[in-house]
């Protein structure tokens, strides 16, 4: 009689089972809580009103009447779903309009819309890279980037988060790998909310003959004069080969895109398996994304962009005044010139460093019970010992609502530290600036 290992055994004996059981027993599990209202500044969640500081609805457009009408019009015109891939029966005029607007916004030759943002990274990296190539990634990159790299079977060379000397070491090593070399970084990193030093990264890629892809998911609709992301903000858009983004944040919908040279986009259109062999996005998602993009590109756009960053600054200053350690990111060069001054740029993401996983879960629960919802980020989403509460704001948060949230943070901190000991304190100064290869 043949015996084999049960493939289900891992679900019973995995390394997090004990901690998960303890978190459930203590009722501090910070995940899968049920939202029963739209993702607005104040929400209904599990029978209570809570201030929402855990949404990526950065511009607050998910309930904008024009965005909802875009979704409604698409629903009535094209139905609830397209029931087929883009290749076959799943392409509609909304796809073409959205791709054209995205290419204009990114100032690229073309763009391709995917059903999800995760799929955009999977479909781009898994298609353009092969086993003979090398892909160099920041250790803080989004999981979808790593998934695309693994799908491609390219040689993976990670470097420590935002450490340019480590990036250069990987680029130097890749010279002997053979094949092409692609560097992939987030424009804004989703957990810490800091940005990539794209000017220096562009210089290194150009020096070593590597291509550069930037995931702008948390930057589009937030950074840059036109909201086109980190590459626009730092003046290097024309030096970035590919830019990926999502509709599930500032664009108030669901989906993803890649923008770049027409020849690359055309190749992905006919060769990307995650694009070819999945159903097209539902029409309502496309209509909402297009309407949101048109608002961002209208005369209203600059005020929305300024508002979300001002709200984030207000929350960050308030938390620091209460004694919370909020991460502010490293200083990066503020312009494309080698001598441009260093500056720390704000984003809508305001992380509170806690350190210990269990402490972070307990603090999350205390805030939740006090009426404030945050995101609890534990390893492996953050480095070991780097547990944090990820807060984020919307352009539609008003100061009165943020003040109410800060009152909860103040009360919870006093009670929490009396029971569990002190939380990490604010640093005396921002993080040390990154080394600048242009000045060496």
C-alpha positions in Angstrom: 0.0 0.0 0.0 1.4 3.4 -1.0 1.5 6.2 1.6 2.0 9.8 0.9 2.2 13.0 2.9 -1.2 14.8 3.2 -0.9 18.1 1.4 -3.3 19.6 3.9 -1.0 18.9 6.8 0.5 22.3 6.6 -2.8 24.0 7.3 -2.8 22.4 10.8 0.8 22.7 11.7 1.9 26.1 10.2 4.3 28.3 12.2 1.6 30.9 12.9 -1.1 28.6 14.2 -0.3 29.1 17.9 -0.1 32.9 17.7 -3.3 33.0 15.6 -5.1 30.9 18.2 -3.9 33.1 21.0 -4.9 36.3 19.2 -8.4 34.9 18.6 -8.6 33.8 22.2 -7.7 37.3 23.4 -10.0 38.9 20.8 -7.2 41.1 19.3 -7.1 39.7 15.8 -6.8 42.8 13.7 -8.0 41.3 10.4 -11.2 40.5 8.4 -13.4 42.9 10.4 -16.6 43.6 8.5 -17.4 47.0 7.1 -21.1 47.8 6.6 -20.9 51.3 5.0 -18.9 53.0 2.2 -15.2 53.7 2.9 -15.7 57.3 4.0 -13.9 59.2 6.8 -16.3 57.8 9.3 -17.7 54.3 8.8 -20.0 51.7 10.3 -18.1 48.6 11.3 -19.4 45.7 13.4 -22.2 47.7 15.0 -20.3 50.9 15.8 -19.2 54.1 14.2 -15.5 54.3 13.7 -13.2 56.9 12.3 -11.6 55.3 9.2 -7.8 55.7 9.3 -7.2 52.5 7.4 -8.4 53.1 3.8 -6.5 53.8 0.6 -9.4 56.0 -0.6 -6.9 58.8 -0.7 -8.9 61.4 -2.5 -12.2 60.3 -1.0 -13.8 59.7 -4.4 -15.5 56.4 -3.8 -18.8 58.2 -3.0 -18.3 61.1 -5.3 -21.5 61.5 -7.3 -19.7 61.7 -10.6 -17.7 58.6 -9.9 -20.8 56.6 -8.9 -22.6 57.9 -12.0 -19.6 56.7 -14.1 -20.1 53.2 -12.6 -23.9 53.3 -12.9 -23.8 54.4 -16.6 -21.3 51.6 -17.4 -23.5 49.1 -15.5 -26.6 50.1 -17.5 -24.8 50.2 -20.8 -22.7 47.0 -20.5 -24.4 44.9 -17.8 -22.9 43.4 -14.7 -20.0 41.6 -16.3 -18.3 40.9 -19.6 -17.9 37.1 -19.0 -14.7 36.9 -21.2 -11.2 37.9 -21.5 -9.9 41.1 -23.1 -8.6 39.0 -26.0 -12.0 37.6 -27.0 -15.2 39.4 -26.0 -14.1 41.4 -23.0 -12.8 44.7 -24.5 -15.3 47.6 -24.5 -14.9 51.3 -25.4 -14.3 52.1 -21.7 -11.1 50.1 -21.8 -9.8 52.1 -24.8 -10.8 55.4 -23.3 -9.2 54.6 -20.0 -6.0 53.4 -21.6 -5.8 56.5 -23.7 -6.3 58.8 -20.7 -3.8 56.8 -18.6 -1.1 57.1 -21.3 -1.7 60.9 -21.6 -1.6 61.2 -17.8 1.7 59.2 -17.5 3.1 61.0 -20.6 3.8 57.6 -22.2 3.1 56.2 -25.6 0.6 53.6 -24.5 -1.0 51.9 -21.5 -2.7 48.6 -20.8 -5.5 48.0 -18.3 -5.6 44.8 -16.2 -8.4 43.4 -14.1 -6.5 44.0 -10.8 -3.4 45.8 -9.7 -1.8 42.6 -8.5 -2.4 41.2 -12.0 -0.7 44.2 -13.6 2.6 43.4 -11.8 2.2 39.7 -12.3 1.4 40.1 -16.0 4.1 42.6 -16.7 7.0 41.0 -14.9 6.0 37.4 -15.7 6.0 38.2 -19.4 8.9 40.6 -19.9 11.4 38.6 -17.8 12.6 35.1 -18.3 15.0 32.6 -16.7 18.0 34.1 -18.4 17.3 37.6 -17.0 18.0 39.3 -13.7 15.4 41.3 -11.7 16.6 43.6 -8.8 14.0 44.5 -6.2 13.8 46.6 -3.1 13.1 44.5 0.0 10.1 46.7 0.7 8.5 46.2 -2.6 4.8 45.0 -2.7 4.1 41.3 -2.6 2.7 41.4 -6.2 6.1 42.5 -7.5 7.7 39.5 -5.8 5.0 37.2 -7.2 5.6 38.5 -10.7 9.4 37.9 -10.3 8.8 34.4 -9.1 6.5 33.7 -12.0 9.1 34.9 -14.5 11.8 32.6 -13.0 14.3 35.3 -13.5 17.4 35.5 -11.2 16.2 37.5 -8.2 18.6 39.9 -6.5 17.0 41.9 -3.6 18.6 44.8 -1.9 18.0 46.4 1.5 15.1 48.9 1.5 16.2 52.2 -0.2 19.9 51.5 0.3 21.5 52.8 -2.8 24.9 51.3 -2.1 23.2 47.9 -1.9 21.3 48.5 -5.2 24.6 49.4 -6.9 26.2 46.2 -5.5 23.3 44.1 -7.0 23.7 46.0 -10.4 27.4 45.2 -10.4 26.8 41.6 -9.7 24.1 41.4 -12.4 26.7 42.3 -15.0 28.0 38.8 -15.0 24.6 37.1 -14.9 23.9 37.4 -18.7 20.5 38.4 -20.0 18.6 41.6 -19.4 18.5 43.4 -16.1 15.3 45.1 -14.7 15.2 47.1 -11.5 11.7 47.3 -9.9 10.8 49.6 -7.0 7.7 51.0 -5.4 7.3 54.8 -5.9 5.6 55.0 -2.5 6.1 52.0 -0.2 2.8 50.8 1.1 3.6 50.2 4.7 6.1 52.8 5.7 4.7 55.5 3.3 8.2 56.6 2.3 9.2 57.2 -1.3 12.0 55.8 -3.5 14.9 58.1 -4.4 14.2 57.8 -8.1 16.8 60.3 -9.3 19.6 58.3 -7.9 18.0 55.0 -8.9 17.7 56.3 -12.5 21.4 57.3 -12.5 22.4 53.9 -11.3 20.2 52.1 -13.9 21.6 54.2 -16.7 25.2 53.7 -15.5 24.8 49.9 -15.5 22.5 49.6 -18.6 19.5 48.3 -16.6 15.8 49.1 -17.3 13.6 50.6 -14.5 10.0 49.8 -13.6 8.2 51.8 -10.9 5.0 50.7 -9.1 3.1 54.0 -8.6 0.1 52.4 -6.9 0.2 54.5 -3.8 1.6 57.6 -5.6 -0.8 58.2 -8.5 -3.5 60.6 -7.6 -1.4 61.8 -4.7 2.1 63.0 -5.7 3.2 65.3 -8.5 1.8 68.5 -9.9 -0.8 66.5 -11.9 -1.0 63.6 -9.5 0.9 61.3 -11.9 3.1 59.9 -9.2 6.6 59.8 -7.8 8.4 59.9 -11.1 6.5 63.2 -11.9 7.2 64.6 -8.5 10.9 64.0 -8.7 11.2 65.1 -12.4 12.3 61.7 -13.8 9.2 60.5 -15.6 11.0 60.3 -19.0 13.8 58.2 -17.5 11.5 55.5 -16.0 10.9 52.8 -18.6 7.6 51.4 -17.2 5.1 52.7 -14.6 2.5 50.4 -13.0 -0.5 51.5 -11.0 -3.8 50.5 -9.5 -7.4 51.8 -9.6 -8.1 50.6 -6.0 -6.7 53.7 -4.2 -7.0 57.3 -5.5 -9.0 56.1 -8.5 -11.7 54.8 -6.3 -12.3 51.5 -8.1 -10.6 48.2 -8.8 -8.1 47.3 -11.5 -4.6 48.1 -12.6 -2.5 49.3 -15.5 1.0 49.5 -17.0 2.2 52.5 -19.0 5.3 52.7 -21.2 6.6 52.4 -24.8 4.1 51.3 -27.4 6.2 48.3 -28.5 6.3 46.9 -24.9 2.6 47.5 -24.3 1.7 45.8 -27.6 3.8 42.8 -26.7 2.1 42.5 -23.3 -1.2 42.7 -25.0 -0.6 39.6 -27.0 1.8 37.7 -24.7 0.9 38.3 -21.1 -0.8 35.2 -19.8 -2.3 36.8 -16.7 -3.8 39.4 -19.0 -5.0 37.0 -21.8 -6.4 34.3 -19.6 -8.5 36.1 -17.1 -11.9 37.7 -17.4 -12.2 41.4 -18.1 -13.0 43.8 -15.3 -16.6 44.5 -14.6 -17.8 47.5 -16.6 -18.8 49.5 -13.4 -15.2 49.3 -12.2 -13.9 50.8 -15.5 -16.6 53.5 -15.5 -15.7 54.5 -12.0 -11.9 54.6 -12.6 -12.4 56.7 -15.7 -14.6 59.2 -14.0 -12.1 59.4 -11.0 -9.2 59.9 -13.4 -11.0 62.7 -15.2 -11.7 64.5 -11.9 -8.0 64.2 -11.0 -7.0 65.6 -14.4 -9.6 68.5 -14.1 -9.2 71.9 -12.5 -10.3 70.3 -9.2 -7.3 68.0 -9.2 -4.6 70.2 -7.6 -6.9 71.1 -4.7 -7.6 67.5 -3.9 -3.9 66.6 -4.1 -3.0 69.4 -1.8 -5.8 68.5 0.6 -4.8 64.9 1.2 -1.2 65.8 1.9 -2.3 68.6 4.3 -4.6 66.2 6.2 -1.7 63.7 6.5 0.6 66.4 7.8 -2.0 67.4 10.3 -2.4 63.8 11.6 1.3 63.2 11.7 2.0 66.4 13.7 -0.8 65.5 16.1 0.4 62.0 16.7 4.0 63.2 17.2 2.8 65.8 19.7 1.1 63.0 21.7 4.4 61.1 21.8 3.8 58.5 19.1 6.8 57.6 16.9 5.6 58.2 13.3 7.9 57.3 10.5 8.6 60.1 8.1 10.9 58.5 5.5 14.3 59.3 4.3 15.3 62.5 2.6 15.6 62.2 -1.2 16.7 64.6 -3.8 13.9 67.1 -4.6 14.8 67.5 -8.3 16.6 65.8 -11.2 19.8 67.8 -10.9 22.7 66.2 -9.1 22.9 69.2 -6.7 19.2 69.4 -5.9 18.4 69.8 -2.2 17.4 66.8 0.0 13.8 66.8 1.2 11.4 64.5 3.0 8.2 64.3 1.1 4.9 63.5 2.8 2.4 60.9 1.6 -1.1 60.0 2.9 0.4 57.1 4.8 1.3 57.8 8.5 2.8 54.8 10.1 3.1 54.5 13.9 6.1 52.3 14.9 5.3 49.9 17.8 8.0 47.2 17.3 6.6 44.1 19.0 3.8 42.2 17.1 1.7 41.4 20.2 2.0 45.0 21.5 0.9 46.3 18.0 -2.2 44.0 18.1 -3.1 45.1 21.6 -2.8 48.8 20.7 -4.8 48.2 17.5 -7.6 46.7 19.6 -7.6 49.5 22.1 -7.9 52.1 19.3 -10.6 50.0 17.6 -12.6 49.8 20.8 -12.2 53.6 21.1 -13.7 54.2 17.7 -10.7 54.5 15.4 -9.8 51.9 12.7 -6.2 51.5 11.7 -4.3 48.8 9.9 -2.0 46.5 11.9 1.2 45.5 10.0 3.2 42.6 11.3 6.0 40.5 9.9 6.3 39.5 7.1 4.6 42.7 5.8 7.2 44.6 7.8 10.7 43.5 9.0 10.9 41.5 12.2 10.6 43.8 15.2 9.1 46.5 13.0 5.4 46.0 13.7 3.5 49.2 13.1 0.0 50.6 12.9 -0.5 52.0 9.4 -2.8 55.0 9.4 -3.8 56.8 6.3 -6.0 59.8 5.5 -8.4 61.0 2.8 -8.7 64.4 1.2 -12.3 64.4 2.7 -11.2 64.0 6.3 -11.9 67.3 8.0 -9.9 68.6 11.0 -12.8 68.0 13.4 -12.8 64.3 12.6 -9.0 64.1 12.8 -9.2 65.9 16.2 -11.7 63.3 17.5 -9.3 60.6 16.4 -6.4 62.3 18.1 -8.4 62.5 21.3 -8.8 58.7 21.1 -5.1 58.2 20.4 -4.2 60.4 23.5 -6.6 58.5 25.8 -5.5 55.1 24.6 -1.8 55.8 24.9 -2.1 56.8 28.5 -4.1 53.6 29.3 -2.0 51.4 27.2 1.4 52.5 28.6 0.1 52.2 32.2 -0.7 48.5 31.5 2.0 47.5 28.9 4.9 49.8 29.3 6.1 52.7 27.1 5.7 52.8 23.3 8.7 53.9 21.1 9.3 57.6 21.4 9.6 60.2 18.5 13.1 60.6 17.1 14.9 63.8 17.7 15.5 64.2 13.9 14.5 62.6 10.6 16.3 59.6 9.3 19.7 60.1 7.9 19.7 61.1 4.2 20.4 58.4 1.7 23.9 58.3 0.2 23.9 60.1 -3.2 25.8 58.4 -6.0 25.7 61.6 -8.0 27.8 63.4 -5.4 30.5 60.7 -5.1 
